[in-house]
Amino acid sequence: MANNRQDDNEKIWSLIKDAHIAMLTSERDGRLYSRPMGASQRAFDGSLWFFTRKSSPKVVEVEAHREVNVSYASASDNSYVSLSGRAWIVEDRAAIDEHWNEWIKTWFPDGKDDPDLALIRVDVDTAEYWDGPSSKMVVAFDYLKARMTGKTPDMGENRKIDVR
């Protein structure tokens, strides 16, 4: 089982590692709110990490309703990933040091010592991905073939995964 989980995590990582921006969806007052977030990690082990400001409304949302969704999309690769789990606000200095990179400094010019700096950790429970052919010629051929035969085009691999 551990090998399957490791394989699943590696597959998810292969689909999200080059998509540096994800959409984080949280809930406030019965409504869903999504916003782009810069991912900050070097691998996927079942958790996702994002820097945030402690004063941000999303921190209040996460603390009130931990259930969130994170989605990644790469139209050029024809791959899409949706990850659902529970979010936590992390202020641990070691975690901030571990996930810090110079790209993050764009949003936090005071660096790692910014008193408003925190991390959002999303412990993923379930994931679903769609990994289609990235070649535009293959996609066009599949669509054309589907139109001619009346069958649904092959959109690639689609899987649902229990991460935890």
N, C-alpha and C positions, 0 to 999 in steps of 0.2 A: 504494500500500500504506500509506503514512504516513497518508493521510486515513482509511482504514479503521481503522487502529489508533487514531487520534485519536477517531474516531466511537465505537469500542468503549469506549475509556476514558471518554468523556463519558457513554455509556449506563450504564456501571458506576457512575460518580460520581452520576448522577441517581438511582440505586437505593439508594446507601449514604449519601449526604450528610446525610440527616436522621436516620439511625439512628446515634446517637452511641455506642452500645454494640455491640460485636461479640463473638463467641465465638472465642477463640484456642485451637486444639488443637495440642498438642505431644506428644512421646513420651518416656517414661522407663521403662526396664527392660521394654521390650516392651509397655507399656500406653499407651493414649491418655488424655490429661488435657485437659479444656477448662475455660476460665474466662472470665468477662466482662472485657472490656478497653474502656477509653474511647479511642475513635479521636481522633487529633489531626492533622488536615490540612485544607487549604483546597481541595484538588482531588485527582484521582486521575491520576497519571502512570505507573502501573505499580508503585508502591510504596505500602505502608501504614505508618503510624507510630503507635506506642503508647508512652506513658511507663510505666516500671516501676522497681522497686527492684532494684538490683544484687544485693541479698541474697535476692531471691525465688527459689524453686525453679525457676520457669520459665526463668530465665536459665541455670541449669545444664542444663536440658533442651534449650534452643535451642543452646547451645554444643556439646552432645554430638550432637544430631540436628537439623540445620538445617531439615529438611522440616517444614512446618507447614501448617495450614489455618485460614482465618479465615472465619467465616460471619456473615451479617447476615440478619435476618428482620424484616419489617414486616407483621404480620397485617392491620393496618388498610388498608394499601396493596395487600395480596395480592402482595408481592414478596419474593423470597428470592435471596440471592447467596452462592455458595461460591467462595472464592479459595484456590488452593494455590500455595505457593512456598517460598522459602528465607528464613530469619530470621537477623538479625545484631544483635548488641548494639552500640549506638552511644553513645559517651560524649562526642562532639564538642560543645563549648560552642556553636558556631554553629548546629548542628542543634537543640540544646535550645532556644536562643533563638528560632529560626524556628518551632518547633512549640508553644512555650509559650502557654498562655492562662490566664486567671484561673480557669476551671473546673477545671483540673488542680491548682490550689493546694489544692483540697478534700482531695486525697490526699497532697499534699506541702506541708504548712503552712510548711516552711522555705524554700519557693520554689525557684527555679532553682539556688540555691547548695547545696542539700541534697547532701551527699557520696555519698548512696546512690542518687541519681537517674541514670537512663539511659533510653535509647530502645530500643525494638525496631523495627527496620525489616524489613518483609516485602517482598521483591522477588517479585512475583506472576508465576508462569509461566502458569498456566491459571485461567480463571474459568468458572463456569457460573451462569446466572441464570434465574429464572422470574419473569416479570412478567405477572401476571394482572389482569383487570379489578378496579378498586378499588370499584366500586359494588356494594353488597350486593344490590341488586335485579337487576343483571345476572348476578351469580354465582348467585343463587337461581333465576333464569329458566333459566340454562344447566343447572343441576342438574335442574330439573323437566323441561326438554326432553329431557335425556339419559335420565331415568327413563322417559319416555313413549315415546321412540324406540328405546331400548336401545343408543344410541350413547354414546361417551365425551364428557363435557362439554368445551367449549373452555376450557382453563385459561390461555390467553394465550400469550405468547411465551416460548420456552425456547431458549437458545443456549449453546453451548460456545465459548470464545474462547481462542486462544493469545495471551497478553499480550506475551510477550517474543519 
